[in-house]
Amino acid sequence: MIQSRIVRIGAFFLVAFTVFPTAHAEESATAKSKPTVYIRITREKDLLDKAVENVYAKKFTIVEARNSKEFTSSIVRESVPRRPVISESGQELRGDVLVEIIVTSDGRPIEPVILKSADKRLNVAALDAVKQWRFMPARLNGSPVSEALYVLFADAAKADQQQERNTIRRLTISTPQPEYPQAARLLRITGNGLFIMRVQIASGRVKQVTVLRTTGNNLLDAAAIKGLTQWQFKPGALPSIKRHYPSTKEPNEECLIPVPVDFVLVKNGVIMKGTVSVWRP
């Protein structure tokens, strides 16, 4: 089964690209003619964000946008899955492809770049698919703007997913529910997102939670991150990152766990009550 996800912060290791500076006068003149593209920053000095900035630096003026009420990220309106790719032996190829795109102010994806691929033979299918996606564009102070973001084309068999969940379920100690922010409830803000927990295997504690696919609202993202950070797993029991990504340079003593979170408003008479739905491993 092929799944597609928006990715803004992923637990992938990337080698940062190098951009050689030119003369100051030349940079100033070029910057004036380059379109502006925003990139949402949720973690300072992130290697993935830095690599993306370098990819587009020659053609665009990159502006960092941090969590604020003034900036809201793009939201998927129409998505197309990656078509199956068959090898010469007749087997369907499997693996993740991480694609960087720029979503224009009218919601079109442009300038797709492959940032990570499990198999180069999957790249063309991923690029063909992402070009057909359509978005509600990012907004700054209410006006539509262009934004750089990531799309992850990932596939996994249902049996593999269920087996992984069953394994992780037996390794949890505490999974407290994230709180629905009162301000979001009053404004009737809903959303669903996908988050990555980085867990220290030895202690079972969550070291960090990052946004793999945003809920579309900063308040909801922050609430999900705060809640998931409090989860606890059995010490020394979780599998290493290298089990799924043998060639990764991520620390061997850590585990990555994806968790979807839904913020839903339930109508009860005239009162709107907020509920939070979390996939519990």
C-alpha positions, 0 to 999 in steps of 0.5 A: 500500500502506498501512502503519501505524507507531507513532511516538514520536519523528518528524522532523516540524515542529510548531508548539507549542501555547500553554497559558495558566497559571491561578492556582496554587490552581486548578491544584493543585485540578485536578491532583488530579482529573486522570488521570495519563498518561506520555510517554516522553522520548528527546530533551530539549526535543523540540518534538513532545513539548512539543506533545503535553504541551500538547494533553492538559495540560487533561485529564490530568496529564502525567508525563515518563518517561525511559529507565529500567528502571522504565518500559516503553512500550506495544506494539501487540497488534492493529492495523487499517490505514487504509481507502482514501479515494477522491476525487471524481474517483475517485482514491485519496488518498495521504499521511501522517497522524500521530495522537496517542493515549493508551493506557490501562492496559488497552490501549485508545486514547482521546483521538485527536488529529490532529497532522499530515495531508497531506490533511484528507480522510484524517483520519476514516479514520485516526481510525476505524482507530486507535480499533480498535487494541489494545495491551499497556499501558506499565508502571511498576515492573511496574504498567500505566499510561496512556501518550501515543504517536503512530501514523503512517498512511503509504502509499507505492507499492511501486515508489516504495519500491524506487526510493528504496531503490535510490537510497540504496543507491548513496549509502552508504559504511559501514553497520556492524551494531548490536551485540546487548546482552549483557544483552538476550541473557542475558534473551532479550529480542527486538524490532524497531523503526523508526528515523529517521536525520537525515543532514547532506547536505554531510558524509554523517554521521548527526547524530541517530537517533530512535525512530519505533517502539520495539523495546519495550526500552530496551537494544535501542533504545539499541543500534540508535541507537548503531549507526546513528549510525556510518553514513556516506553519500557527501557531498553526495549525499542528497536534501533533506527538502524533496523529500518534504515541500515545505512543511516548515520542517526544515533544507534541508541535511538528509535523513531516512532510515527504517531498521528494525532487528530483534533476534532470538535464534537457537537453536543447541543450548542456546545462544541467540545474538543476531542483528541484522537491519538493512535496509541501503539 
